Amino acid sequence: MAEKTRNPPASQKIEISEYQKKNLNAHSKFTMYASMAVFILLCPVFVICLWHTAVNLDGSVANMWKFLRENGLRGILEIWPVPSLYAFKLIVCYSMFEALLQLFVPGEEHIGPVSPTGNHPVYKNNGLACYLITILFYYYLYKEKYFNPALVYDHLGEILSTLVITSFFFCCFLYMKGHILPSSSDWGSSGNILVDFYWGMELYPRIGKDFDIKVFTNCRFGMMSWAVLIISYCVKQVELYGKLSDSLLVSVVLMLVYITKFFWWESGYWNSMDIAHDRAGFYIVWGCLVWLPSVYTSPALYLVDHPVQLGNALAAAILVAGLLCIWINYDCDCQRQQFRKSNGKDKVWGRTPEMIEAQYVTEAGERKQSLLLISGWWGLARHFHYAPEIAASFLWSVPALFTHAFPYFYVFYLTLLLVDRAERDDKRCQLKYNTYWEKYKKRVPYKILPHIY
C-alpha cells in the first residue's frame, strides 16, 4: 500500500459501504443470512460431489443424483475423501513456491484505483513472469522425474478435501485479522459475524508491507492452479491411454491461452470488482482457493477419462473460434484501459470516442470525475466483455461433445456469476454516478448482449 494506508486507530473504523447498507435494507435479512449459511455449508459438499461424479461415476450427473437420493447425508460422508498428509504437503509446497515468486520476482510498480477511503494500493506487476516460471519449473520437475504430475489427478480427492478445510481456517484468520490488525483504513464491520465472514472485513489485506493476500489467493494460487491442474490432467491421460486426445488438447490449449492472457493483463484485473470492490472474505478467498481449482478445471477433468477424437477439421474450428473469443474479451478490457489511461484522447476503432463526463462524491466527501466510454465494444453493451468470456468457456467445454451435461457446468456457473456481477456493478454505478448513470444507460441500454440482455 502507499504510505497513507497505515493501520488506523479504532476510532477510524468504517462501516460497510452505502451500497451494501441499501442492499441489506432492500432484502429480508433472514433470507440473506440463510443464503450465506447455505453457500458456506453446501459449496464444500458440491466440490467433493463434482470430483466424485467425474472420477468415480463416469461423469454422469444422473448417477450422482440417484446416489444422493438413495443415500442422503450418509452417502456424502461415504464418498468424502479423507484429508491426507501427502495432500497437505503438496498444497504447502505449492503455496510457498507461489508466495516466494510473488515476493521476490521483480516487476514494475503498479498503482491501483483509489479506494473508498482515499488509499492508493501499490502492487508489483510480476504475474506473467511468475506464471512462466511456474509452468517451466513444473515441466522441469516432470522431465527430470522429480515429480509425476499424474499424481495430482490420483490424489485429487484428498487435495480438494484438504483444501476445503485449510481454506476455511484461512478465512477465519482473515476475519480475525480484520478485527485485530487491519492493513489499511479500508476495513469495517457490518456488526454481524456471518456477513463479515462471508463478505470479508478488509478490502486490501496484507501480511507485512509487500505481501498482498488477495493477489495471492485470486491470482497466484487460484488462477495459477488452474494451469497446473489441467497440465496434470494431460499427463494423466497420456499415462492412461498412451496419447493425448485432440479434444483434451483443444480444451487445455484454449484454457492456457485464456490464463496467459489473464497474467499478461493482471494489472488490469487489479482494477476489477474482485479486487477494487469485493472484500477478502469467504466469497472471494475460499472461492479462489477451492471453487476455482475444482470447478474451472472440470471440463478438462472430465475429458481425462472420456477422450473424444474430434478430427482435424472440427478441432481446428473450435480452436480458432475459442481464440477469437478470448481475443475479443482481451481487446474489450484493453480498449477501456487505454481510454482511461489517455483520459479519453485516444481514438477508438479509428474515431474520436463518445463519452459521458460523470461526477461523483467519494465516501470522504471529495468530488471526483470519471469518463464513461460509449464507443467501441463498450457502445454495444455495458458489460459486453462478459459475452466473449462465456462463449470461450463453452468452446473449451464443447470438445467433450454432448454425452453428459457435466462438462458444461462451468459454462452454466460462469453465466450466472457474470450476470450477477453485471447486476451488482450496475447497482454500484447507479449509486456512485446517479443521474449520470441514467444518461449512460439511455446511450447504452443493454447489459451484456446487444438487443437481448
C-alpha positions as CSV (number, residue, x, y, z in Angstrom):
1,M,0.0,0.0,0.0
2,A,1.0,3.6,-0.4
3,E,2.2,5.4,2.7
4,K,-1.2,6.7,3.7
5,T,-2.7,3.2,4.2
6,R,-1.1,2.6,7.6
7,N,-3.2,0.8,10.2
8,P,-5.9,3.2,11.5
9,P,-6.8,3.6,15.2
10,A,-10.0,2.1,16.4
11,S,-11.8,5.4,16.1
12,Q,-11.3,5.4,12.3
13,K,-13.1,2.1,11.8
14,I,-15.5,2.4,8.9
15,E,-18.8,0.7,8.4
16,I,-19.9,-1.2,5.3
17,S,-20.5,0.8,2.2
18,E,-23.7,2.6,1.5
19,Y,-24.2,0.2,-1.4
20,Q,-24.1,-2.7,1.0
21,K,-26.4,-1.0,3.5
22,K,-29.0,-0.3,0.9
23,N,-28.9,-3.9,-0.3
24,L,-29.4,-5.0,3.3
25,N,-32.4,-2.8,3.6
26,A,-33.8,-4.0,0.3
27,H,-33.9,-7.7,1.2
28,S,-35.0,-9.7,4.1
29,K,-32.1,-10.0,6.4
30,F,-33.1,-13.5,7.3
31,T,-33.1,-14.6,3.7
32,M,-29.7,-13.1,3.2
33,Y,-28.2,-14.7,6.3
34,A,-29.7,-18.1,5.3
35,S,-28.3,-17.8,1.8
36,M,-24.8,-17.1,3.1
37,A,-25.0,-20.0,5.5
38,V,-26.2,-22.3,2.8
39,F,-23.3,-21.3,0.5
40,I,-20.8,-21.8,3.3
41,L,-22.2,-25.3,4.1
42,L,-23.0,-26.6,0.6
43,C,-20.2,-25.3,-1.5
44,P,-17.6,-27.7,0.0
45,V,-20.1,-30.6,-0.4
46,F,-20.6,-29.6,-4.1
47,V,-16.9,-29.6,-4.8
48,I,-16.5,-33.1,-3.5
49,C,-19.6,-34.3,-5.4
50,L,-18.2,-32.7,-8.6
51,W,-14.9,-34.6,-8.2
52,H,-16.7,-37.9,-7.3
53,T,-19.0,-37.6,-10.4
54,A,-16.1,-37.0,-12.8
55,V,-13.8,-39.7,-11.4
56,N,-16.0,-42.4,-10.0
57,L,-19.4,-42.1,-11.7
58,D,-18.4,-41.8,-15.3
59,G,-19.2,-38.1,-15.4
60,S,-22.9,-38.8,-15.1
61,V,-24.9,-36.2,-13.2
62,A,-27.9,-38.6,-13.2
63,N,-25.9,-41.2,-11.4
64,M,-24.8,-38.7,-8.8
65,W,-28.3,-37.5,-8.3
66,K,-29.5,-41.1,-7.9
67,F,-26.8,-41.8,-5.4
68,L,-27.7,-38.8,-3.3
69,R,-31.4,-39.6,-3.4
70,E,-30.7,-43.1,-2.1
71,N,-28.1,-42.3,0.5
72,G,-28.5,-38.7,1.5
73,L,-26.1,-37.4,4.1
74,R,-24.7,-40.8,4.8
75,G,-23.7,-41.1,1.1
76,I,-21.8,-37.8,1.2
77,L,-19.9,-38.9,4.3
78,E,-19.2,-42.2,2.5
79,I,-17.7,-40.6,-0.6
80,W,-15.8,-37.8,1.2
81,P,-12.1,-38.3,0.7
82,V,-10.0,-38.3,3.9
83,P,-7.6,-35.4,4.0
84,S,-4.0,-36.6,3.9
85,L,-0.6,-35.5,4.9
86,Y,0.6,-36.0,1.4
87,A,-2.1,-33.7,0.0
88,F,-1.3,-31.1,2.7
89,K,2.4,-31.2,1.8
90,L,1.6,-30.7,-1.9
91,I,-0.6,-27.7,-1.0
92,V,2.0,-26.2,1.3
93,C,4.9,-26.7,-1.2
94,Y,2.8,-25.1,-4.0
95,S,1.7,-22.2,-1.8
96,M,5.2,-21.4,-0.5
97,F,6.6,-21.6,-4.1
98,E,4.0,-19.1,-5.4
99,A,4.3,-16.8,-2.4
100,L,8.1,-16.6,-2.8
101,L,7.7,-15.9,-6.5
102,Q,5.1,-13.2,-5.7
103,L,7.5,-11.6,-3.2
104,F,10.9,-11.9,-5.0
105,V,10.4,-11.9,-8.8
106,P,11.0,-8.4,-9.9
107,G,8.3,-6.3,-11.6
108,E,7.2,-2.7,-12.2
109,E,5.3,-0.9,-9.6
110,H,1.6,-0.6,-10.4
111,I,-0.8,1.8,-8.5
112,G,-4.3,0.6,-8.3
113,P,-7.5,2.7,-8.3
114,V,-8.2,5.0,-5.3
115,S,-10.1,3.2,-2.6
116,P,-13.3,4.4,-0.9
117,T,-11.2,5.9,2.0
118,G,-8.6,7.5,-0.4
119,N,-5.9,5.0,-0.4
120,H,-3.8,4.0,-3.5
121,P,-2.9,0.3,-3.3
122,V,0.6,-0.4,-4.7
123,Y,1.3,-3.7,-6.5
124,K,4.3,-5.4,-8.1
125,N,3.4,-6.3,-11.7
126,N,5.2,-9.6,-12.0
127,G,2.3,-12.0,-12.6
128,L,3.3,-13.1,-16.2
129,A,6.9,-13.8,-15.1
130,C,5.6,-15.9,-12.1
131,Y,3.3,-17.8,-14.4
132,L,6.0,-18.6,-16.9
133,I,8.4,-19.7,-14.1
134,T,5.7,-21.9,-12.6
135,I,5.0,-23.7,-15.9
136,L,8.7,-24.1,-16.8
137,F,9.6,-25.4,-13.3
138,Y,6.7,-27.8,-13.3
139,Y,7.8,-29.1,-16.7
140,Y,11.4,-29.4,-15.3
141,L,10.2,-31.5,-12.3
142,Y,8.3,-33.8,-14.7
143,K,11.1,-34.1,-17.3
144,E,13.7,-34.8,-14.7
145,K,11.4,-37.3,-12.9
146,Y,11.4,-35.4,-9.6
147,F,7.6,-35.3,-9.6
148,N,4.9,-37.0,-11.7
149,P,2.0,-34.6,-12.4
150,A,-0.3,-37.6,-12.8
151,L,-0.2,-38.0,-9.0
152,V,-2.2,-34.8,-8.7
153,Y,-5.1,-36.5,-10.5
154,D,-4.6,-39.6,-8.5
155,H,-4.8,-37.7,-5.2
156,L,-7.2,-35.0,-6.3
157,G,-10.0,-36.0,-3.9
158,E,-7.6,-35.8,-0.9
159,I,-6.2,-32.5,-2.2
160,L,-9.7,-31.0,-2.5
161,S,-10.8,-32.3,0.8
162,T,-7.7,-30.8,2.5
163,L,-8.2,-27.5,0.6
164,V,-11.8,-27.3,1.8
165,I,-10.6,-27.5,5.5
166,T,-7.4,-25.4,5.3
167,S,-9.1,-22.7,3.2
168,F,-11.9,-22.4,5.7
169,F,-9.4,-21.8,8.5
170,F,-7.6,-19.3,6.4
171,C,-10.9,-17.4,6.0
172,C,-11.2,-17.4,9.8
173,F,-7.7,-16.0,10.1
174,L,-8.7,-13.1,7.7
175,Y,-11.8,-12.5,9.7
176,M,-9.8,-12.2,13.0
177,K,-7.1,-10.1,11.3
178,G,-9.7,-7.7,10.0
179,H,-10.8,-7.1,13.6
180,I,-7.4,-7.1,15.3
181,L,-4.8,-5.9,12.8
182,P,-6.3,-4.4,9.6
183,S,-3.7,-3.4,6.9
184,S,-5.3,-0.1,6.0
185,S,-8.2,2.1,6.6
186,D,-10.2,0.2,4.0
187,W,-11.8,-2.1,6.5
188,G,-15.0,-2.3,8.6
189,S,-17.7,-4.4,10.1
190,S,-21.4,-4.8,9.4
191,G,-22.0,-5.8,13.0
192,N,-22.9,-9.3,12.0
193,I,-20.4,-12.2,12.2
194,L,-21.9,-14.1,9.3
195,V,-21.9,-11.1,7.0
196,D,-18.3,-10.1,8.0
197,F,-17.1,-13.7,7.5
198,Y,-18.8,-14.2,4.1
199,W,-18.1,-10.8,2.5
200,G,-14.9,-10.0,4.4
201,M,-13.5,-7.4,6.8
202,E,-10.7,-5.9,4.6
203,L,-10.6,-4.6,1.1
204,Y,-6.8,-4.9,0.8
205,P,-5.4,-7.3,3.5
206,R,-1.7,-7.7,3.6
207,I,0.9,-9.6,5.5
208,G,3.7,-7.1,6.2
209,K,4.1,-4.3,3.7
210,D,4.5,-6.2,0.4
211,F,2.5,-9.5,0.5
212,D,-1.0,-8.7,-0.8
213,I,-3.3,-11.6,0.2
214,K,-5.9,-11.1,-2.5
215,V,-3.3,-11.1,-5.2
216,F,-2.0,-14.4,-3.8
217,T,-5.4,-16.1,-3.3
218,N,-7.0,-14.8,-6.5
219,C,-4.1,-14.8,-8.9
220,R,-1.1,-16.8,-7.7
221,F,-3.0,-19.7,-6.0
222,G,-6.3,-19.7,-7.8
223,M,-5.5,-18.8,-11.4
224,M,-2.1,-20.4,-11.3
225,S,-3.5,-23.7,-10.0
226,W,-6.0,-23.7,-12.9
227,A,-3.0,-24.0,-15.3
228,V,-1.1,-26.5,-13.1
229,L,-4.1,-28.8,-12.8
230,I,-5.1,-29.0,-16.4
231,I,-1.5,-29.8,-17.4
232,S,-1.5,-32.5,-14.8
233,Y,-4.7,-33.9,-16.3
234,C,-3.0,-34.1,-19.7
235,V,-0.1,-36.1,-18.3
236,K,-2.6,-38.5,-16.6
237,Q,-4.5,-39.1,-19.9
238,V,-1.2,-39.9,-21.7
239,E,-0.4,-42.3,-18.8
240,L,-3.8,-44.0,-19.2
241,Y,-4.2,-44.1,-23.0
242,G,-0.7,-43.7,-24.3
243,K,-1.5,-40.4,-26.1
244,L,-3.3,-37.1,-25.7
245,S,-6.7,-36.8,-27.4
246,D,-7.3,-33.8,-29.6
247,S,-10.4,-33.0,-27.5
248,L,-8.4,-32.5,-24.3
249,L,-5.6,-30.8,-26.3
250,V,-8.0,-28.2,-27.7
251,S,-9.7,-27.7,-24.3
252,V,-6.4,-27.2,-22.5
253,V,-4.8,-25.0,-25.1
254,L,-7.8,-22.6,-25.0
255,M,-7.7,-22.6,-21.2
256,L,-4.0,-21.9,-21.2
257,V,-4.3,-19.1,-23.7
258,Y,-7.0,-17.6,-21.5
259,I,-4.9,-17.9,-18.4
260,T,-1.8,-16.5,-20.1
261,K,-4.0,-13.5,-21.2
262,F,-5.0,-13.1,-17.6
263,F,-1.5,-12.8,-16.3
264,W,-0.4,-10.6,-19.3
265,W,-3.3,-8.3,-18.3
266,E,-3.0,-8.9,-14.5
267,S,-2.6,-5.2,-13.7
268,G,-6.0,-4.6,-15.4
269,Y,-7.5,-7.2,-13.1
270,W,-6.5,-5.2,-10.1
271,N,-9.0,-2.5,-11.2
272,S,-11.8,-5.0,-11.4
273,M,-14.7,-5.6,-9.0
274,D,-13.0,-8.6,-7.4
275,I,-10.0,-6.6,-6.2
276,A,-11.2,-3.0,-6.0
277,H,-14.7,-3.5,-4.5
278,D,-15.2,-7.0,-3.1
279,R,-13.6,-7.6,0.3
280,A,-11.4,-10.6,1.3
281,G,-14.0,-12.9,2.8
282,F,-15.3,-16.4,2.2
283,Y,-17.0,-15.4,-1.1
284,I,-13.8,-14.3,-2.8
285,V,-11.0,-16.1,-0.8
286,W,-12.5,-19.6,-0.4
287,G,-13.9,-19.3,-3.9
288,C,-10.4,-18.7,-5.4
289,L,-8.7,-21.3,-3.2
290,V,-11.1,-24.2,-3.6
291,W,-14.0,-23.4,-6.0
292,L,-11.8,-22.1,-8.8
293,P,-9.4,-25.0,-9.0
294,S,-12.2,-27.6,-8.8
295,V,-15.0,-26.0,-11.0
296,Y,-12.9,-24.1,-13.6
297,T,-10.9,-27.2,-14.4
298,S,-13.9,-29.5,-14.6
299,P,-14.2,-29.7,-18.4
300,A,-10.6,-31.0,-18.6
301,L,-11.1,-33.3,-15.6
302,Y,-14.0,-34.9,-17.4
303,L,-12.0,-35.4,-20.6
304,V,-9.2,-37.2,-18.9
305,D,-11.2,-40.5,-18.8
306,H,-13.6,-39.6,-21.6
307,P,-11.2,-39.0,-24.6
308,V,-13.0,-37.8,-27.8
309,Q,-11.4,-37.8,-31.2
310,L,-12.8,-34.7,-32.9
311,G,-10.8,-34.9,-36.1
312,N,-8.6,-32.1,-37.5
313,A,-11.4,-30.0,-39.1
314,L,-13.7,-29.8,-36.0
315,A,-10.7,-29.4,-33.6
316,A,-9.3,-26.6,-35.7
317,A,-12.7,-24.9,-35.9
318,I,-13.3,-25.0,-32.2
319,L,-9.7,-23.8,-31.5
320,V,-10.0,-20.8,-33.9
321,A,-13.4,-19.8,-32.6
322,G,-12.2,-20.1,-29.0
323,L,-9.1,-18.0,-29.7
324,L,-11.2,-15.3,-31.4
325,C,-13.5,-15.1,-28.3
326,I,-10.5,-14.8,-26.0
327,W,-9.0,-12.0,-28.1
328,I,-12.3,-10.1,-28.2
329,N,-12.5,-10.4,-24.4
330,Y,-8.9,-9.1,-24.1
331,D,-9.5,-6.3,-26.6
332,C,-12.5,-5.1,-24.7
333,D,-10.5,-4.7,-21.5
334,C,-7.6,-3.1,-23.3
335,Q,-9.9,-0.7,-25.1
336,R,-11.3,0.6,-21.8
337,Q,-7.9,0.6,-20.1
338,Q,-6.3,2.7,-22.9
339,F,-9.3,5.0,-22.9
340,R,-8.8,5.7,-19.2
341,K,-5.0,6.0,-19.5
342,S,-5.3,8.6,-22.3
343,N,-8.1,10.4,-20.5
344,G,-10.4,9.8,-23.5
345,K,-7.9,11.3,-26.0
346,D,-7.0,8.2,-28.0
347,K,-9.2,7.1,-30.8
348,V,-11.5,4.0,-30.5
349,W,-11.9,2.0,-33.7
350,G,-10.4,4.9,-35.6
351,R,-12.8,7.5,-34.3
352,T,-12.9,10.1,-31.5
353,P,-14.6,8.2,-28.7
354,E,-18.0,9.3,-27.4
355,M,-18.2,9.6,-23.6
356,I,-20.1,11.0,-20.6
357,E,-18.2,13.0,-18.1
358,A,-19.7,11.7,-14.8
359,Q,-19.3,13.5,-11.5
360,Y,-19.4,11.6,-8.2
361,V,-18.7,12.2,-4.5
362,T,-16.4,9.8,-2.5
363,E,-17.2,8.5,1.0
364,A,-14.7,11.0,2.2
365,G,-16.8,13.8,0.6
366,E,-14.4,14.6,-2.2
367,R,-15.9,15.5,-5.6
368,K,-14.4,13.4,-8.5
369,Q,-14.9,12.9,-12.2
370,S,-14.9,9.7,-14.3
371,L,-15.2,9.2,-18.1
372,L,-17.8,6.7,-19.2
373,L,-17.0,5.2,-22.6
374,I,-19.8,4.7,-25.0
375,S,-17.8,3.8,-28.2
376,G,-16.2,0.6,-29.5
377,W,-17.1,-2.6,-27.7
378,W,-18.5,-0.5,-24.8
379,G,-21.1,1.1,-27.0
380,L,-22.6,-2.4,-27.7
381,A,-23.4,-3.2,-24.1
382,R,-22.4,-2.0,-20.6
383,H,-20.7,-5.3,-19.8
384,F,-20.2,-6.7,-23.3
385,H,-16.8,-8.2,-22.4
386,Y,-18.7,-10.9,-20.5
387,A,-20.2,-12.3,-23.7
388,P,-17.0,-13.5,-25.3
389,E,-15.8,-14.8,-22.0
390,I,-18.9,-17.0,-21.7
391,A,-18.6,-18.1,-25.3
392,A,-14.9,-19.0,-24.7
393,S,-15.9,-21.2,-21.8
394,F,-18.4,-23.0,-23.9
395,L,-15.8,-23.6,-26.6
396,W,-13.3,-25.2,-24.2
397,S,-16.1,-27.4,-22.9
398,V,-17.6,-28.4,-26.2
399,P,-14.7,-30.8,-27.2
400,A,-16.4,-33.2,-24.7
401,L,-19.4,-33.2,-27.1
402,F,-22.8,-34.0,-25.5
403,T,-22.7,-37.4,-23.9
404,H,-23.0,-35.9,-20.5
405,A,-24.0,-32.5,-19.1
406,F,-21.1,-32.5,-16.6
407,P,-18.6,-30.6,-18.8
408,Y,-21.0,-27.7,-19.2
409,F,-21.5,-26.9,-15.5
410,Y,-18.7,-24.4,-15.6
411,V,-20.4,-22.6,-18.5
412,F,-23.7,-22.5,-16.6
413,Y,-22.0,-21.3,-13.4
414,L,-19.9,-18.6,-15.2
415,T,-23.1,-17.3,-16.9
416,L,-24.8,-16.9,-13.6
417,L,-21.7,-15.4,-12.0
418,L,-21.3,-12.8,-14.7
419,V,-24.9,-11.9,-14.9
420,D,-24.9,-11.4,-11.1
421,R,-21.7,-9.4,-11.4
422,A,-23.3,-7.2,-14.1
423,E,-26.3,-6.6,-11.9
424,R,-24.2,-5.7,-8.9
425,D,-21.9,-3.4,-10.9
426,D,-24.9,-1.6,-12.3
427,K,-26.3,-1.0,-8.9
428,R,-23.0,0.2,-7.6
429,C,-22.5,2.5,-10.5
430,Q,-26.1,3.8,-10.1
431,L,-25.4,4.8,-6.5
432,K,-22.0,6.2,-7.5
433,Y,-22.9,8.3,-10.6
434,N,-26.7,8.8,-10.0
435,T,-28.2,10.9,-12.9
436,Y,-25.0,10.4,-15.0
437,W,-25.5,6.7,-14.9
438,E,-29.1,7.2,-16.1
439,K,-27.8,9.1,-19.1
440,Y,-25.3,6.4,-19.7
441,K,-28.0,3.7,-19.7
442,K,-30.0,5.6,-22.2
443,R,-27.0,5.7,-24.6
444,V,-26.0,2.0,-23.9
445,P,-29.3,0.3,-22.9
446,Y,-28.1,-3.4,-22.9
447,K,-26.2,-5.0,-20.1
448,I,-24.3,-7.9,-21.8
449,L,-25.8,-8.9,-25.2
450,P,-27.0,-6.2,-27.6
451,H,-30.7,-6.4,-28.3
452,I,-31.0,-9.4,-26.0
453,Y,-29.9,-8.6,-22.4
